[in-house]
Amino acid sequence: MKQAGNSLVELVVIVAVALGLALGIQALLVKPYRIPSESMVPTLEIGQRVLVNRLGARFGQPEVGNVTVFHPPAGADTNECGAPTEDGEVCSRPTEERADVNFIKRVVAGPGDTLAVEGGQVILNGEPQVEPFTEPCGGGSECDFPEEITIPEDHYFMMGDNRGASDDSRFWGPVPEEWIIGGAFATYWPPERIGPL
């Protein structure tokens, strides 16, 4: 009887340690996220799940091209910009507060870069970018922002790959570096789309 009691205690300790390790890994190293919208199509589909490297955000800086999870500025859900904008200009500054939700987009410009958007295509530091991962913009006011802006220090400009169906930094501004959670590096669901990003 005493042996059965010891086995039960041992099992409880093993489960508690395993649970603690899993929660610690998720909190500090790698976190799973579910894609909630079509803004990253064709790269990521609605319902697809990705793994995000949280450690990299603490020790490195995002690079142009990285798919990144972050907290957007407050007002992102209504496309509120933190500064007045001119006709043909993207939002140059976010609101001062961060939202409690998470977004996933691609970094298209970093601190000190100049940016404009023509036909949904990023013009980075005066050079049109080759972006084979994007869905065409399809025309409309969200596709053309020919007036160039400069990205503020410690901020990153985020855009969805589905340029005609993404509410992103064009409308609510660049994201402060401290609001970035981490870079998405792999997909793990559904099984047919498992692999690196």
C-alpha positions in Angstrom: 0.0 0.0 0.0 2.9 2.3 0.9 4.4 1.6 -2.5 1.2 2.7 -4.3 1.2 5.9 -2.4 4.8 6.6 -3.4 4.0 5.9 -7.0 1.1 8.4 -6.9 3.3 11.1 -5.3 5.9 10.4 -8.0 3.4 10.7 -10.8 2.0 14.0 -9.4 5.6 15.4 -9.1 6.4 14.3 -12.7 3.2 15.9 -14.1 3.8 19.1 -12.1 7.4 19.4 -13.4 6.4 18.7 -17.0 3.6 21.2 -16.8 5.9 23.8 -15.3 8.5 23.2 -18.0 5.9 23.5 -20.7 4.5 26.8 -19.3 8.0 28.1 -18.8 9.0 27.3 -22.4 5.8 28.9 -23.7 6.3 32.1 -21.6 10.0 32.6 -22.3 11.1 30.7 -25.5 8.4 29.5 -28.0 4.7 30.4 -28.1 2.1 29.0 -30.5 -0.3 31.4 -32.3 -3.4 30.8 -34.5 -3.9 32.9 -37.6 -7.2 34.8 -37.1 -7.6 36.6 -40.5 -6.8 36.6 -44.2 -4.2 39.4 -43.9 -1.2 37.1 -44.4 -2.7 35.0 -47.3 -1.0 33.4 -49.2 1.8 32.8 -46.7 -0.5 32.0 -43.8 -4.2 30.9 -44.1 -7.0 31.5 -41.5 -6.7 28.9 -38.8 -3.1 27.9 -39.5 -0.9 27.7 -36.5 2.6 29.1 -36.1 5.4 28.9 -33.6 6.9 32.2 -32.5 10.5 32.7 -31.1 10.1 34.9 -28.1 13.7 34.7 -27.1 14.9 36.3 -30.4 12.9 39.5 -29.6 14.9 40.0 -26.4 18.3 39.5 -27.9 18.0 40.6 -31.6 16.3 43.1 -33.8 13.6 42.2 -36.4 14.8 42.3 -40.0 12.9 43.3 -43.1 11.1 40.2 -44.4 10.5 38.6 -41.0 7.0 37.5 -40.2 6.4 38.9 -36.7 3.9 38.7 -33.9 3.4 42.0 -31.9 1.0 44.2 -30.0 -0.4 46.9 -32.3 -1.1 50.4 -31.1 -4.4 51.1 -29.4 -6.9 52.1 -32.1 -5.6 49.6 -34.7 -9.0 48.0 -34.8 -10.4 51.2 -36.1 -7.3 52.2 -38.1 -6.6 55.2 -35.8 -3.3 56.9 -36.6 -1.3 58.7 -33.9 -0.4 61.7 -36.2 -2.1 63.7 -38.9 -1.5 62.3 -42.4 -1.3 64.0 -45.7 -3.1 62.7 -48.8 -1.1 59.8 -50.3 0.9 59.2 -47.1 0.9 56.2 -44.8 0.5 56.7 -41.0 3.9 57.8 -39.7 3.3 57.5 -36.0 1.2 55.1 -33.8 -1.0 56.1 -31.0 0.9 56.1 -27.7 -0.8 53.2 -26.0 -0.5 49.6 -27.1 -3.4 47.3 -27.6 -3.8 44.0 -25.6 -4.4 41.9 -28.8 -1.7 40.3 -30.9 -1.3 40.8 -34.7 0.9 38.9 -37.1 2.4 40.8 -40.1 5.6 41.0 -42.1 8.3 43.6 -41.3 8.7 45.8 -44.4 10.8 48.7 -43.0 12.9 49.4 -40.0 14.2 52.4 -38.0 15.5 55.2 -40.3 14.2 53.6 -43.5 12.1 55.6 -45.9 8.9 54.0 -47.2 6.2 54.6 -49.8 3.7 52.2 -51.2 2.7 52.0 -54.9 0.1 49.5 -56.1 0.5 47.6 -52.8 4.3 47.2 -53.4 6.7 48.6 -50.9 9.2 51.2 -52.0 12.0 50.9 -49.4 14.7 53.6 -49.4 13.7 54.6 -53.0 13.9 51.0 -54.3 10.8 48.9 -55.3 11.0 45.6 -53.4 10.6 42.2 -54.9 7.8 40.6 -52.9 6.8 37.3 -54.5 5.0 36.3 -51.2 2.3 39.0 -51.6 -1.3 38.9 -53.0 -1.8 41.7 -55.4 -3.5 44.8 -53.9 -6.3 45.0 -56.5 -6.6 48.8 -56.6 -8.2 51.3 -54.2 -7.0 53.8 -51.7 -5.2 51.2 -49.5 -2.9 50.4 -52.4 -1.2 53.7 -53.1 0.7 55.9 -50.7 3.3 57.6 -52.9 4.3 60.2 -50.3 7.5 58.9 -48.6 7.8 58.8 -44.8 10.8 58.0 -42.6 10.4 55.3 -40.0 11.1 56.6 -36.5 13.9 55.3 -34.3 13.1 52.0 -32.6 10.0 51.4 -34.8 9.1 48.8 -37.4 6.6 49.1 -40.3 4.4 46.0 -40.6 2.3 45.0 -43.6 0.2 41.9 -44.3 1.1 39.8 -47.4 -2.6 40.1 -48.6 -2.1 43.8 -49.4 -5.7 44.5 -50.4 -7.2 42.8 -47.2 -4.8 43.8 -44.4 -5.3 46.5 -41.8 -1.6 47.3 -41.0 1.0 50.0 -40.4 -0.3 51.9 -43.5 -3.3 52.9 -41.4 -2.2 52.8 -37.7 1.6 53.4 -37.9 4.9 51.7 -37.2 5.2 49.5 -34.1 7.7 50.3 -31.3 10.3 47.6 -30.9 9.3 46.9 -27.2 5.8 45.9 -28.5 7.2 43.1 -30.6 6.7 39.6 -29.1 8.8 37.6 -31.6 9.3 36.2 -35.0 7.3 33.4 -36.5 9.6 30.7 -37.6 7.5 27.6 -38.4 4.0 26.3 -39.0 2.7 23.2 -37.2 -0.9 23.0 -38.2 -2.6 21.8 -40.5 -0.3 18.8 -41.2 0.0 19.5 -44.9 1.5 22.9 -44.2 4.0 21.9 -41.5 7.4 23.5 -42.1 9.6 26.6 -41.8 8.4 30.0 -42.7 
